[in-house]
């Protein structure tokens, strides 16, 4: 991917006649500055200079000559670090993303955006509104939002984005980790190409499920989404476009049928899906957007904080259970999906769950949102002590009625999905 991006940028600019393997003679004229000759003739010197540049500057440097292009490609292919950012109040999203990418060491391949609904609405207060129907104004607003996000990101970067009642976000240096409830904010995670790791967005419509294709040939349909067959599929994040979505229930069932207990399923119901941009407005309101994470060395675990987790001490105990899963913290990220009824309204103060997580995982970023229903269960973590009380699941049945399929659908809970992409190359 890196090579293709650089080639596209340099197509009309690269100086193909300059060789990186042959040292050019220095200029004969003693009055001519030899710095340019040194920086275009000696690969090791060029490498030592370019290795300190962020990704965007490296791409621009690749336009200088063939040697710089080749060195920029080599450097970028070794950089596989994810990054993340956050914005609060009314800072323009495009400005925040652009600023983040200025210092980003890798080229993002996938951007995951969680945007608080009031921030999403405020972005367009100054936009010219056409004197047309409400739906046309809505389409214009969404088009502008996606366009601005894409303008801030490099060519070829996919986007998955939702609007939500509140976000879980952290600053790039992890000095700020917070749960923003009912205030304008955005949380963003950028994933680069990583060797031996596949992070694949996908979409499943309700129509595919209503008409029975999944029930009749679920393996074929999921295979078309890149989910089957994949012996190294470790986690699937699911963002349902609406409550009671048939796609969400059917996809969960098919994944459980295929992978049993060897896969992490986690997600939530956002208010609205705004990306991938290739989806039409009708598609974003119907069906399911997901992200599949696979790789031989990928590790994942999830934990459910239910109604019995009521105090900070309870939360810390749950995080210790997640810690006991022994998921490598190197190159890791945690996705948190919480009910709008939790957070401050549940504990009487804010940031209880994120602070507890950060105490156990000080070097792992956490991103996510408050939603209208959660998807997930305890997976790959030590079992908690049994309680005599049997809680009711999101659909009115008693949890544990079917031991083969865990209850995945909840309300008034928090689901955390911890993913490690393996050791950096």
Rosetta blueprint (number, residue, H / E / L):
1 X L
2 X H
3 X H
4 X H
5 X H
6 X H
7 X H
8 X H
9 X H
10 X H
11 X L
12 X L
13 X L
14 X L
15 X L
16 X L
17 X L
18 X L
19 X L
20 X L
21 X L
22 X L
23 X L
24 X L
25 X L
26 X L
27 X L
28 X L
29 X L
30 X L
31 X L
32 X L
33 X L
34 X L
35 X H
36 X H
37 X H
38 X H
39 X H
40 X H
41 X H
42 X L
43 X H
44 X H
45 X H
46 X H
47 X H
48 X H
49 X H
50 X H
51 X L
52 X L
53 X L
54 X L
55 X H
56 X H
57 X H
58 X H
59 X H
60 X H
61 X H
62 X L
63 X L
64 X L
65 X L
66 X H
67 X H
68 X H
69 X H
70 X H
71 X H
72 X H
73 X H
74 X H
75 X H
76 X H
77 X H
78 X H
79 X L
80 X L
81 X L
82 X L
83 X E
84 X E
85 X E
86 X E
87 X E
88 X E
89 X L
90 X L
91 X L
92 X L
93 X H
94 X H
95 X H
96 X H
97 X H
98 X H
99 X H
100 X H
101 X H
102 X H
103 X L
104 X L
105 X L
106 X L
107 X L
108 X E
109 X E
110 X E
111 X E
112 X E
113 X E
114 X E
115 X E
116 X E
117 X H
118 X H
119 X H
120 X H
121 X H
122 X H
123 X L
124 X L
125 X L
126 X L
127 X L
128 X L
129 X L
130 X L
131 X L
132 X L
133 X L
134 X H
135 X H
136 X H
137 X H
138 X H
139 X H
140 X H
141 X H
142 X H
143 X H
144 X H
145 X H
146 X H
147 X H
148 X H
149 X H
150 X H
151 X H
152 X H
153 X L
154 X L
155 X L
156 X L
157 X L
158 X E
159 X E
160 X E
161 X E
162 X E
163 X E
164 X E
165 X L
166 X E
167 X E
168 X E
169 X E
170 X E
171 X L
172 X L
173 X L
174 X L
175 X L
176 X L
177 X E
178 X E
179 X E
180 X E
181 X E
182 X L
183 X L
184 X L
185 X E
186 X E
187 X E
188 X E
189 X E
190 X E
191 X E
192 X E
193 X L
194 X L
195 X L
196 X L
197 X L
198 X E
199 X E
200 X E
201 X E
202 X E
203 X E
204 X E
205 X L
206 X H
207 X H
208 X H
209 X H
210 X H
211 X L
212 X L
213 X H
214 X H
215 X H
216 X H
217 X H
218 X H
219 X H
220 X H
221 X H
222 X H
223 X H
224 X H
225 X L
226 X L
227 X L
228 X L
229 X L
230 X L
231 X L
232 X L
233 X E
234 X E
235 X E
236 X E
237 X E
238 X E
239 X E
240 X E
241 X L
242 X L
243 X L
244 X L
245 X L
246 X H
247 X H
248 X H
249 X H
250 X H
251 X H
252 X H
253 X H
254 X H
255 X H
256 X H
257 X H
258 X H
259 X H
260 X L
261 X L
262 X L
263 X L
264 X E
265 X E
266 X E
267 X E
268 X E
269 X E
270 X L
271 X L
272 X E
273 X E
274 X E
275 X E
276 X L
277 X L
278 X L
279 X L
280 X L
281 X H
282 X H
283 X H
284 X H
285 X L
286 X L
287 X L
288 X E
289 X E
290 X E
291 X E
292 X E
293 X E
294 X E
295 X L
296 X L
297 X L
298 X L
299 X E
300 X E
301 X E
302 X E
303 X E
304 X E
305 X E
306 X L
307 X L
308 X L
309 X L
310 X L
311 X L
312 X H
313 X H
314 X H
315 X H
316 X H
317 X H
318 X H
319 X H
320 X H
321 X H
322 X H
323 X H
324 X L
325 X L
326 X L
327 X L
328 X L
329 X L
330 X L
331 X L
332 X E
333 X E
334 X E
335 X E
336 X E
337 X E
338 X E
339 X E
340 X L
341 X L
342 X L
343 X L
344 X H
345 X H
346 X H
347 X H
348 X L
349 X L
350 X L
351 X L
352 X H
353 X H
354 X H
355 X H
356 X H
357 X H
358 X H
359 X H
360 X H
361 X L
362 X L
363 X L
364 X L
365 X E
366 X E
367 X E
368 X E
369 X E
370 X E
371 X E
372 X L
373 X L
374 X E
375 X E
376 X L
377 X L
378 X L
379 X E
380 X L
381 X L
382 X L
383 X L
384 X L
385 X L
386 X L
387 X L
388 X L
389 X L
390 X L
391 X L
392 X E
393 X L
394 X L
395 X L
396 X L
397 X L
398 X E
399 X L
400 X L
401 X L
402 X L
403 X L
404 X L
405 X L
406 X L
407 X L
408 X L
409 X E
410 X E
411 X L
412 X L
413 X L
414 X E
415 X E
416 X E
417 X E
418 X E
419 X E
420 X E
421 X L
422 X L
423 X L
424 X L
425 X L
